[in-house]
Amino acid sequence: MKSKSALRLENLDILIEAVLQKHLTYGPLAKDGEYAWQKIDPKSNPYMGCAVTMLPAKHILQPVWQDIYSFKFGNGFQIKEPELAEKIALFGISPCDVNSILALDRVFGGRLIDPYYWKRRENTLIVAANCTEVAGESFCTSWDTGPELYSNYDLLITELSDGYLLEVGSPKGEDVVAVLNLPKATQDHLNEKAVRLNAARAATKKKLPVAPDDLHRFLKERFNHPAWVPNSDACFSCGNCTIACPTCYCFDIRDEVMPSRSIGVRRSEWDSCQLLEFAEVGFHANFRRLRIDRFKHRTIHKLSWMKQQYGLTGCVGCGRCVRWCPSWPERRGRITSLADPVEIVTDLMEPSERYEGIERPGGVIA
């Protein structure tokens, strides 16, 4: 089921109000010169362009930290789980972020299901917005994760010259717009949508220099390429790239007990494979003590291993890792990010002779 109707600019507030009636609604709002996912109200003006927010929408479905349950000792052992029945709406989510949620669905809904993620996910309305422009750091066209979204939405909005095109993609979306009595979209609206999105594709400057289907073999053949060394040497191992990434899903779990020792809480918190402590086990043994091993692990897991595990590549080309990497060395005559998969793959295409004399570091740990 996929009906289409036109939504004029003056009616955008009406759609927001209709969504707000039954949903706690988040949208990309301006903040400190950037955009961030924040709660919106009828007077909010969510950005409907290419909103590469500071943090991805995943932090709404998988919070940075969350209480899994509280526990109490007394008359036996009592556990109380949080209520997660509230309906959520993601208003103005970009195509690449919708695709990243599909990747998280595979991770948290596979053989081992995360009930806390799925309770939120099942109660979430996806009101996506096609990108009629693409951010300079983005390379979504390499993965076909943008600028256009083809499926997996409840409502889809495309900005036009005289308003918006609204497309309904699910019964949940139909329920929202059924009472709005919007006029049907014309062929002219659909034609303008195609023209605008084709222009956005053509304007995208960054592209992965290797076909996605060839990445596994490409990275396997270059596992010991010397280009990994200068890249990892300049990396701060700060974890910014993984925090900003919309498909990174690692988290730690800890129990916190109050001084009385009779009550406490089990809590989950985002973790990062780029941190020294991440792969540490008992007696301070560490599977990835060297920085180069952590740097290489992130890249190969994103671009190759995750697809083998879950069937979807762990990169959607949003460009957040590029934007928020604090180490920006000059490579090939321009300033680029160390966290950028496009730049890393490009480096690995260089002849090994260019890096002659560089050896794998033996003691760079931090």
C-alpha positions as CSV (number, residue, x, y, z in Angstrom):
1,M,0.0,0.0,0.0
2,K,1.5,3.3,-1.1
3,S,-0.8,6.2,-1.8
4,K,0.5,9.7,-2.6
5,S,-0.9,13.1,-1.7
6,A,0.5,16.6,-1.9
7,L,1.3,18.6,1.2
8,R,1.6,22.3,0.8
9,L,4.1,24.4,2.8
10,E,1.3,26.1,4.8
11,N,0.0,22.6,5.9
12,L,3.3,21.3,7.3
13,D,2.2,22.5,10.8
14,I,-1.0,20.5,10.4
15,L,1.0,17.3,9.8
16,I,3.2,18.0,12.8
17,E,0.1,18.6,15.0
18,A,-1.4,15.3,13.7
19,V,1.8,13.4,14.6
20,L,2.0,15.1,18.0
21,Q,-1.5,14.0,19.0
22,K,-0.3,10.4,19.6
23,H,3.5,10.5,19.6
24,L,6.4,11.9,21.5
25,T,8.0,13.6,18.5
26,Y,11.6,14.3,17.8
27,G,13.0,16.3,14.9
28,P,16.2,17.9,13.7
29,L,16.3,21.4,15.2
30,A,19.0,24.1,14.9
31,K,21.5,24.0,17.8
32,D,24.8,25.8,18.1
33,G,25.2,26.1,14.4
34,E,24.4,22.4,13.8
35,Y,21.3,20.3,14.0
36,A,20.3,18.0,16.8
37,W,17.5,15.6,17.5
38,Q,15.2,17.4,20.0
39,K,11.6,17.1,21.1
40,I,9.4,19.3,18.9
41,D,6.0,21.0,19.5
42,P,3.5,22.6,17.2
43,K,5.6,25.8,17.0
44,S,8.8,24.0,16.2
45,N,10.4,24.3,12.7
46,P,12.3,21.0,12.1
47,Y,14.8,21.2,9.3
48,M,13.6,19.2,6.3
49,G,16.7,19.4,4.2
50,C,19.8,17.1,4.5
51,A,19.9,17.1,8.3
52,V,23.1,15.4,9.3
53,T,22.5,15.8,13.0
54,M,25.3,15.9,15.5
55,L,24.2,12.5,17.0
56,P,22.1,10.1,14.9
57,A,18.6,9.1,15.6
58,K,19.8,5.9,17.1
59,H,20.2,7.6,20.5
60,I,16.5,7.8,20.7
61,L,16.0,4.1,20.1
62,Q,19.2,3.0,21.9
63,P,19.9,5.8,24.5
64,V,23.4,6.7,25.4
65,W,22.7,5.3,28.8
66,Q,19.5,3.6,30.0
67,D,18.3,1.8,33.1
68,I,17.6,-1.8,32.2
69,Y,16.0,-2.5,35.5
70,S,16.2,-1.5,39.2
71,F,16.5,-4.2,41.9
72,K,15.8,-4.3,45.6
73,F,16.7,-6.7,48.3
74,G,14.2,-7.2,51.1
75,N,11.4,-9.7,51.0
76,G,13.2,-11.7,48.4
77,F,14.8,-10.2,45.3
78,Q,12.5,-7.7,43.4
79,I,13.1,-6.3,39.9
80,K,11.3,-3.4,38.2
81,E,11.7,-2.8,34.5
82,P,11.1,0.7,32.9
83,E,7.8,1.3,31.1
84,L,8.5,1.7,27.3
85,A,5.0,1.9,25.9
86,E,5.2,5.5,24.8
87,K,4.7,6.1,21.1
88,I,7.7,7.9,19.4
89,A,7.9,9.7,16.1
90,L,11.1,10.6,14.2
91,F,10.0,13.6,12.1
92,G,12.4,14.6,9.3
93,I,14.8,11.6,9.5
94,S,17.1,11.4,6.5
95,P,17.3,8.3,4.2
96,C,20.7,7.4,5.4
97,D,19.6,7.4,9.0
98,V,16.5,5.3,8.1
99,N,18.9,2.8,6.5
100,S,21.1,2.8,9.7
101,I,18.0,1.9,11.7
102,L,17.5,-1.1,9.4
103,A,21.0,-2.2,10.2
104,L,20.3,-1.8,14.0
105,D,17.2,-3.9,13.5
106,R,19.3,-6.7,12.2
107,V,21.7,-6.4,15.1
108,F,19.1,-6.2,17.9
109,G,16.5,-8.4,16.3
110,G,18.5,-11.4,15.2
111,R,19.3,-14.6,17.0
112,L,19.5,-12.6,20.3
113,I,16.7,-10.0,20.6
114,D,17.2,-6.8,22.6
115,P,13.7,-6.3,24.1
116,Y,14.5,-2.7,25.2
117,Y,15.4,-1.6,21.7
118,W,12.4,-3.4,20.1
119,K,9.9,-2.0,22.5
120,R,10.9,1.5,21.3
121,R,11.3,0.4,17.7
122,E,7.8,-1.1,17.4
123,N,6.3,2.1,18.9
124,T,8.2,4.4,16.5
125,L,6.6,6.3,13.6
126,I,9.1,7.0,10.8
127,V,8.4,10.4,9.1
128,A,11.3,10.6,6.7
129,A,12.5,13.4,4.5
130,N,14.3,12.9,1.2
131,C,17.5,15.0,0.8
132,T,17.1,17.5,-2.0
133,E,20.7,18.5,-1.2
134,V,23.6,16.4,0.1
135,A,26.1,17.5,2.7
136,G,29.7,17.9,1.6
137,E,31.0,15.1,3.9
138,S,28.3,12.6,2.8
139,F,28.8,9.8,0.3
140,C,25.4,8.1,0.6
141,T,25.2,7.5,-3.2
142,S,28.0,5.0,-2.9
143,W,25.7,2.8,-0.8
144,D,22.4,3.8,-2.4
145,T,21.2,4.9,1.1
146,G,20.4,8.4,-0.1
147,P,19.5,11.0,-1.1
148,E,16.2,9.2,-1.8
149,L,14.4,6.7,0.4
150,Y,12.5,4.0,-1.4
151,S,10.9,2.0,1.4
152,N,10.8,1.3,5.1
153,Y,9.0,4.5,6.1
154,D,5.5,5.4,7.4
155,L,5.5,8.8,5.8
156,L,8.0,10.4,3.4
157,I,8.3,14.1,2.7
158,T,10.1,15.7,-0.3
159,E,10.5,19.4,-0.5
160,L,9.2,21.0,-3.7
161,S,9.2,24.5,-5.1
162,D,5.7,25.2,-3.9
163,G,5.4,23.0,-0.9
164,Y,6.0,19.3,-0.1
165,L,5.2,15.9,-1.6
166,L,3.9,13.5,1.0
167,E,4.0,9.8,0.4
168,V,2.4,7.2,2.7
169,G,4.2,3.9,3.1
170,S,2.4,2.0,5.9
171,P,-1.0,1.7,7.6
172,K,0.5,3.7,10.5
173,G,1.2,6.6,8.2
174,E,-2.2,6.3,6.6
175,D,-3.8,6.7,10.1
176,V,-2.0,9.9,10.6
177,V,-3.0,11.6,7.4
178,A,-6.4,10.1,6.9
179,V,-8.1,13.0,8.8
180,L,-6.2,15.8,7.1
181,N,-8.0,15.6,3.8
182,L,-5.0,16.4,1.7
183,P,-5.2,16.7,-2.1
184,K,-3.7,13.9,-4.2
185,A,-0.3,14.4,-5.7
186,T,-0.2,15.2,-9.4
187,Q,2.3,13.8,-11.9
188,D,4.0,17.2,-11.9
189,H,4.7,16.8,-8.2
190,L,6.2,13.4,-8.8
191,N,8.2,14.7,-11.8
192,E,9.7,17.5,-9.7
193,K,10.6,15.1,-7.0
194,A,12.6,13.0,-9.5
195,V,14.3,16.1,-10.9
196,R,15.3,17.4,-7.5
197,L,16.7,14.1,-6.3
198,N,18.6,13.4,-9.5
199,A,20.2,16.8,-9.1
200,A,21.2,16.0,-5.5
201,R,22.8,12.7,-6.7
202,A,24.7,14.5,-9.4
203,A,25.9,17.1,-7.0
204,T,27.4,14.5,-4.6
205,K,31.1,14.9,-4.7
206,K,32.4,12.1,-2.5
207,K,32.2,8.6,-3.7
208,L,33.7,5.3,-2.5
209,P,36.4,4.4,-5.0
210,V,35.6,0.7,-4.7
211,A,32.3,-1.0,-5.5
212,P,30.6,-2.1,-2.2
213,D,30.4,-5.7,-3.3
214,D,34.1,-5.8,-3.8
215,L,35.1,-4.4,-0.4
216,H,35.4,-7.7,1.4
217,R,38.0,-9.0,-1.0
218,F,39.7,-5.6,-1.3
219,L,40.2,-5.2,2.5
220,K,41.2,-8.8,2.9
221,E,43.9,-8.5,0.3
222,R,45.2,-5.3,2.0
223,F,45.0,-6.4,5.6
224,N,48.7,-5.8,6.0
225,H,49.0,-2.8,3.7
226,P,51.5,-0.2,5.1
227,A,49.0,2.6,4.7
228,W,47.3,1.5,7.9
229,V,50.4,2.7,9.9
230,P,50.4,6.5,9.2
231,N,46.6,6.6,9.5
232,S,46.5,4.9,12.9
233,D,49.6,6.9,14.1
234,A,47.6,10.1,13.7
235,C,44.4,8.7,15.3
236,F,43.6,9.9,18.8
237,S,41.7,6.7,19.7
238,C,39.1,9.0,21.2
239,G,36.0,7.1,20.0
240,N,34.3,10.2,18.5
241,C,33.8,8.4,15.2
242,T,31.9,5.5,16.8
243,I,29.8,7.8,19.0
244,A,28.7,9.8,15.9
245,C,28.2,6.7,13.8
246,P,24.5,5.8,13.3
247,T,25.2,2.0,13.1
248,C,27.7,1.5,15.9
249,Y,25.8,-0.5,18.6
250,C,28.3,-1.6,21.2
251,F,27.4,-1.0,24.8
252,D,28.6,-1.9,28.3
253,I,26.5,-3.1,31.2
254,R,27.1,-2.4,34.8
255,D,25.4,-2.7,38.2
256,E,25.3,0.2,40.5
257,V,24.4,-0.5,44.1
258,M,23.4,2.2,46.6
259,P,25.4,2.5,49.9
260,S,22.6,0.7,51.7
261,R,23.4,-2.3,49.5
262,S,19.7,-3.1,49.4
263,I,18.8,-1.3,46.2
264,G,20.5,-0.7,42.9
265,V,20.2,-0.4,39.2
266,R,21.5,-2.3,36.1
267,R,22.4,0.2,33.4
268,S,23.7,0.0,29.9
269,E,26.0,2.7,28.3
270,W,27.4,3.2,24.9
271,D,31.0,1.8,24.4
272,S,33.6,2.2,21.7
273,C,35.9,-0.3,20.1
274,Q,38.4,2.6,19.7
275,L,39.0,2.9,23.4
276,L,42.0,1.0,24.9
277,E,39.9,-0.7,27.6
278,F,37.2,-2.0,25.1
279,A,38.9,-5.4,24.3
280,E,40.5,-5.8,27.8
281,V,39.7,-9.0,29.7
282,G,40.8,-10.6,32.9
283,F,44.3,-10.0,34.3
284,H,44.6,-6.9,31.9
285,A,45.0,-9.1,28.8
286,N,43.9,-7.1,25.8
287,F,43.1,-8.4,22.3
288,R,43.6,-5.0,20.7
289,R,46.2,-3.2,22.8
290,L,47.8,-1.5,19.8
291,R,46.1,1.5,18.3
292,I,46.6,0.2,14.8
293,D,44.6,-2.9,15.6
294,R,41.7,-0.8,16.9
295,F,41.8,1.5,14.0
296,K,41.9,-1.4,11.5
297,H,39.1,-3.2,13.4
298,R,36.7,-0.3,13.1
299,T,37.2,0.1,9.3
300,I,37.0,-3.5,8.4
301,H,34.1,-4.3,10.7
302,K,32.1,-1.4,9.2
303,L,32.9,-2.1,5.6
304,S,33.2,-5.9,5.5
305,W,32.6,-8.0,8.6
306,M,29.2,-6.4,9.6
307,K,27.8,-7.3,6.2
308,Q,28.9,-10.9,6.7
309,Q,27.3,-10.9,10.1
310,Y,24.0,-9.1,9.4
311,G,23.7,-8.8,5.6
312,L,24.0,-5.0,5.7
313,T,27.2,-2.9,5.5
314,G,27.9,-0.9,8.7
315,C,28.3,2.4,6.8
316,V,25.5,4.5,5.3
317,G,27.6,7.3,4.0
318,C,26.2,10.0,6.3
319,G,29.7,11.6,6.9
320,R,29.4,12.1,10.7
321,C,32.6,10.3,11.3
322,V,34.3,12.7,8.9
323,R,32.8,15.8,10.5
324,W,33.5,14.9,14.1
325,C,37.0,13.4,13.9
326,P,39.3,15.8,15.8
327,S,42.4,14.7,13.9
328,W,42.4,16.3,10.4
329,P,45.8,15.7,8.7
330,E,46.7,16.8,5.3
331,R,46.7,14.0,2.8
332,R,47.0,14.1,-1.0
333,G,47.2,17.9,-0.9
334,R,44.0,18.5,1.1
335,I,42.8,18.4,4.7
336,T,40.8,15.1,5.3
337,S,39.5,13.1,8.2
338,L,41.2,10.0,9.5
339,A,37.8,8.4,10.2
340,D,36.6,8.8,6.6
341,P,36.1,5.4,4.9
342,V,36.4,7.0,1.5
343,E,39.9,8.4,2.4
344,I,41.0,5.2,4.1
345,V,40.0,3.0,1.1
346,T,41.7,5.5,-1.2
347,D,44.9,5.2,0.8
348,L,44.7,1.5,0.5
349,M,44.7,1.8,-3.2
350,E,48.1,3.5,-3.2
351,P,51.0,1.3,-4.2
352,S,52.9,-0.1,-1.3
353,E,56.1,1.4,-2.5
354,R,54.8,4.8,-1.5
355,Y,55.0,3.7,2.1
356,E,58.4,2.0,1.8
357,G,60.3,2.0,5.0
358,I,57.2,2.3,7.3
359,E,56.9,-0.5,9.7
360,R,54.1,-1.6,11.9
361,P,54.5,0.1,15.3
362,G,55.3,-2.2,18.1
363,G,54.3,-0.2,21.1
364,V,51.8,2.5,20.2
365,I,49.1,1.7,22.7
366,A,47.1,4.8,23.5
